[in-house]
Amino acid sequence: MNQFDFVDKEILRLLRKDARKAYSQIAQELKISNSLVHQRIRKMKSEGVIKNAEIVLDEEKVGYNTKSYIGIRLREAHFAEKVVKSLEGIEEVVECNYVSGNYAIFILVYGKNNDHLKHVLYEKIHHIEGVAGTDTFICFSTNFKRSVAV
């Protein structure tokens, strides 16, 4: 689905604000039929444009007060897939990306506090075979977070 018309864009804009918004409300706001909303969303789901609707937790309210980005250097490039697979098993790692530059992998990690983050880093991440080193960037606050616009 390379082209989005006005209706598709408006549906996505409304879902971006509230993924649980009722299709009937979307139809009413856009002054279109409820069936058209269903049809368009079904098409966007089948084509992989809309992957899923998910719950977004407030990390601090559930006890995770330390957020950090960690750049990971590998011993050798062939370790990349094994390292990513190991990172997937660490519940505090919520995002993992291959990147260019000084690091091979960049991850987003939440800890309950600095001691918890230190434990995750030294007892879990550094013990993964193939990890040569890391650099940690503590995040003081998130100013905004959103999905990409169309």
C-alpha positions, 0 to 999 in steps of 0.5 A: 500500500504505497498510496494513502488517500485523504480518508486513509490518512485521517483514519490513521491520524485518529488511530494514532491518537487513540488506537482504541477509538471506536470505528463508529466514532471515526466514521462520525468524525470523518463524516463517512460510513462505518462500513468504509472505516471497517473496510479501510482498516481491514485493508491496511491490516491485511497489507501490514500498514497497521500491525497491531493496537497495543497498550502503552504503559507509563514505565515510571508508574509501574516502577521503572524509573531509569531509562537508558539507551545502550550502544553495543559493540561486537567482538565480530560481526558474525555474533550479531544475530546471536547477541540479538537473540540473547537480548530478546530474552532480557525483559528489561530490553524493550527495543533493539536496533541494528545501527551504523556508526560506532555500535552494531546494536542500539537498545532501549533498556528500563531499570527500576533504578540505577542499581537494577540497570547496573545489574542488567548491564553487567550481569546480563548484557555483558555476559552475552557471547560476542559483546565486546563493550557498551556505552550507556546513555541515561535518559532524563526525560522523554519529551514526546513519543509517537508513531510516524505520520503518513 
